[in-house]
Amino acid sequence: MKPKTMRPILVSSCLLGLKTRYDGTDNYSQAVIEYIRENRLTPIPVCPEQLSGLSTPRPKCWFSRGDGEAVLSGNGELCNEWGEDVTEVFLHGAEECLRIAVLTDCKQAILQQRSPSCGSQKIYLKDQLIKGVGVTTALLTRNGLKIFADDNLPDKNP
C-alpha cells in the first residue's frame, strides 16, 4: 500500500513559534502543531507583513475603514499607529502569500485570528474588535483556499 503523501498548508509563521508578530513575539499554538502532525500536513510558514517588506518589530496596524474584503474592493483602508496609510503594503503581502500558495499547491491555510492580514473571523477596526477578515484571508479565499482560524480548527483534516 502506498503511503499517504503529506499535503501542504499555509500557516501564519507566528503560530509555529517564529517571532514575526508586530511586536517581535510569536503566537505559538500547540493545537496548530498537533493538528498539522495528526493530519500529516506540511506547514508552509508565511507572514504577509514580512513578505511585504515590513520589519519586525513594526508599528501596530489596524483597519481605519472596512476590512480585507473592502480593501480588495477598493473601499477599505489600513493605517499604522503613526497614522500612515499602509493599505498597499498589506495588499502586496497578501499577493506574495497567494503566490506562495500557488507555487506550493496549498488548498488551505491556518491563520492568526484578529490580524489585519490573517484574521478570518474578527479584525480590529481602529481599537474595536469586529466581525471581518484580514487582507490576506480575503485574497486567499477569493482564490479558493479554505481558511481556518488558529482558535477554530476543524475536528479533522477536511
C-alpha positions, 0 to 999 in steps of 0.5 A: 500500500502506498503511503499517504503523501503529506499535503501542504498548508499555509500557516501564519509563521507566528503560530509555529513559534517564529517571532514575526508578530508586530511586536517581535513575539510569536503566537505559538499554538500547540493545537496548530502543531498537533493538528498539522502532525495528526493530519500529516500536513506540511506547514508552509510558514508565511507572514504577509507583513514580512513578505511585504517588506515590513520589519519586525518589530513594526508599528501596530496596524489596524483597519481605519475603514472596512476590512480585507474584503473592502480593501480588495474592493477598493473601499477599505483602508489600513493605517499604522499607529503613526497614522500612515496609510499602509493599505498597499503594503498589506495588499502586496503581502497578501499577493506574495502569500497567494503566490506562495500558495500557488507555487506550493499547491496549498488548498488551505491555510491556518491563520492568526485570528484578529490580524489585519492580514490573517484574521478570518473571523474578527479584525480590529477596526481602529481599537474595536474588535469586529466581525471581518477578515484580514487582507490576506484571508480575503485574497486567499479565499477569493482564490479558493483556499479554505481558511481556518482560524488558529482558535477554530480548527476543524475536528479533522483534516477536511 
